[in-house]
Amino acid sequence: MTDPLEGDGSARAPDDDGLTTARLAAEAAADKLGTDTLILHVGPILALADYFVITGASNDRQVRSIVEEVGKRLKARSVRPLGTEGLAEARWVLLDFGDVVVHVFHDDARAYYSLERLWADAERVPWGDDASRAGAEEVAGG
């Protein structure tokens, strides 16, 4: 079995877009009980990526489990990371998928680095149930 985090130099399938990748990563994190998972649209204010996916975990094992699940889900869609950092320590793991960067934090590290505060000007993107509610509100005119 190959490692789902092993990069091959191509971040994504040609028909994929960054928002789809970000939402899939967020859903994978949530399925492994990632806490306070959010997607930030950082593209307009940061040239390095279009989206950040940020999630938390209460222990090192859960951090690794989330990272593995994100890797598996995206690999199934032919999306592989360009790079992975921090897996050995499992305090803050960064998965670089090109237009999407996934940050999986141990809860203590997340509170310390506070990326949500640092990128407070970035738009929060609805996903999962949030996306369904946002679509319903738009239809209802609210």
C-alpha positions as CSV (number, residue, x, y, z in Angstrom):
1,M,0.0,0.0,0.0
2,T,1.3,3.4,-0.9
3,D,1.5,6.3,1.5
4,P,-1.4,8.8,1.0
5,L,0.8,11.6,2.0
6,E,3.5,10.9,-0.5
7,G,3.7,13.7,-3.0
8,D,4.3,13.2,-6.7
9,G,4.9,16.7,-7.8
10,S,1.3,17.3,-9.0
11,A,-1.0,18.7,-6.4
12,R,-4.3,17.9,-8.1
13,A,-6.3,16.3,-10.8
14,P,-6.7,18.6,-13.8
15,D,-10.5,18.8,-13.4
16,D,-10.4,19.6,-9.7
17,D,-10.6,23.1,-8.2
18,G,-9.3,24.5,-5.0
19,L,-12.7,25.0,-3.3
20,T,-13.6,21.4,-4.0
21,T,-10.3,20.2,-2.6
22,A,-10.7,22.4,0.5
23,R,-14.2,21.1,1.2
24,L,-13.1,17.5,0.8
25,A,-10.3,18.1,3.2
26,A,-12.6,19.8,5.7
27,E,-15.1,16.9,5.5
28,A,-12.3,14.3,6.0
29,A,-11.1,16.2,9.1
30,A,-14.6,16.4,10.5
31,D,-15.1,12.7,9.9
32,K,-12.1,12.1,12.1
33,L,-13.6,14.4,14.7
34,G,-11.4,17.4,13.9
35,T,-12.6,20.4,16.1
36,D,-13.7,23.8,14.8
37,T,-12.9,22.9,11.2
38,L,-13.0,25.9,8.9
39,I,-12.1,27.0,5.4
40,L,-10.6,30.5,4.9
41,H,-10.5,32.0,1.4
42,V,-7.0,33.6,1.6
43,G,-6.4,34.0,-2.1
44,P,-7.3,37.7,-2.3
45,I,-4.8,38.5,0.5
46,L,-2.1,35.8,0.2
47,A,-0.3,34.8,-3.0
48,L,0.8,31.4,-1.7
49,A,-2.6,29.6,-1.7
50,D,-6.3,30.2,-2.4
51,Y,-7.7,28.4,0.7
52,F,-6.6,27.4,4.1
53,V,-8.4,24.5,5.9
54,I,-7.8,24.7,9.6
55,T,-8.8,22.0,12.1
56,G,-7.9,21.0,15.6
57,A,-7.3,17.7,17.5
58,S,-7.0,17.0,21.2
59,N,-4.0,14.7,21.0
60,D,-1.1,13.6,18.7
61,R,-2.8,10.4,17.6
62,Q,-5.8,12.3,16.5
63,V,-3.7,14.8,14.6
64,R,-2.1,11.9,12.7
65,S,-5.4,10.3,12.1
66,I,-6.8,13.5,10.6
67,V,-3.8,14.0,8.4
68,E,-4.0,10.4,7.2
69,E,-7.7,10.7,6.4
70,V,-7.2,13.9,4.5
71,G,-4.4,12.3,2.5
72,K,-6.5,9.3,1.6
73,R,-9.6,11.2,0.6
74,L,-7.7,13.5,-1.7
75,K,-5.5,10.8,-3.1
76,A,-8.7,9.0,-4.1
77,R,-9.4,12.0,-6.3
78,S,-5.8,12.1,-7.7
79,V,-4.9,15.0,-5.4
80,R,-1.6,14.6,-3.7
81,P,0.4,17.0,-1.5
82,L,3.3,18.9,-2.8
83,G,4.7,18.7,0.7
84,T,4.0,17.8,4.3
85,E,5.6,19.4,7.3
86,G,5.4,18.7,11.1
87,L,4.1,15.1,11.0
88,A,6.9,13.8,13.3
89,E,6.0,16.2,16.1
90,A,2.2,16.1,15.3
91,R,1.7,19.5,17.0
92,W,1.0,21.4,13.7
93,V,1.0,19.5,10.5
94,L,0.8,21.4,7.3
95,L,-0.3,19.7,4.0
96,D,0.4,21.7,0.9
97,F,-1.9,20.9,-2.0
98,G,-0.9,23.9,-4.0
99,D,-4.0,26.2,-4.0
100,V,-5.1,24.6,-0.7
101,V,-3.0,24.4,2.5
102,V,-4.4,22.1,5.3
103,H,-3.4,23.0,8.8
104,V,-4.0,20.2,11.4
105,F,-3.2,21.5,14.9
106,H,-3.0,20.0,18.3
107,D,-5.5,22.1,20.3
108,D,-2.7,23.8,22.4
109,A,-0.7,24.7,19.3
110,R,-3.8,26.1,17.6
111,A,-4.6,28.4,20.5
112,Y,-1.0,29.6,20.5
113,Y,-0.6,30.3,16.8
114,S,-4.2,31.5,16.3
115,L,-4.2,31.4,12.5
116,E,-7.9,32.4,12.5
117,R,-6.9,35.7,14.2
118,L,-3.9,36.2,11.9
119,W,-6.0,35.8,8.8
120,A,-9.2,37.4,10.2
121,D,-9.6,39.5,7.0
122,A,-10.1,36.3,5.0
123,E,-13.6,35.2,4.1
124,R,-14.9,32.1,5.9
125,V,-16.2,29.6,3.4
126,P,-19.3,27.5,4.2
127,W,-18.8,23.8,3.9
128,G,-20.8,20.7,4.8
129,D,-23.9,21.6,6.7
130,D,-22.8,25.2,6.7
131,A,-22.9,25.2,2.9
132,S,-26.4,23.8,2.9
133,R,-27.6,26.4,5.3
134,A,-25.9,29.2,3.4
135,G,-27.5,28.0,0.2
136,A,-31.0,27.9,1.8
137,E,-30.5,31.4,3.2
138,E,-29.6,32.7,-0.2
139,V,-32.7,31.1,-1.7
140,A,-34.9,32.5,1.1
141,G,-33.4,35.9,0.5
142,G,-31.6,36.2,3.8
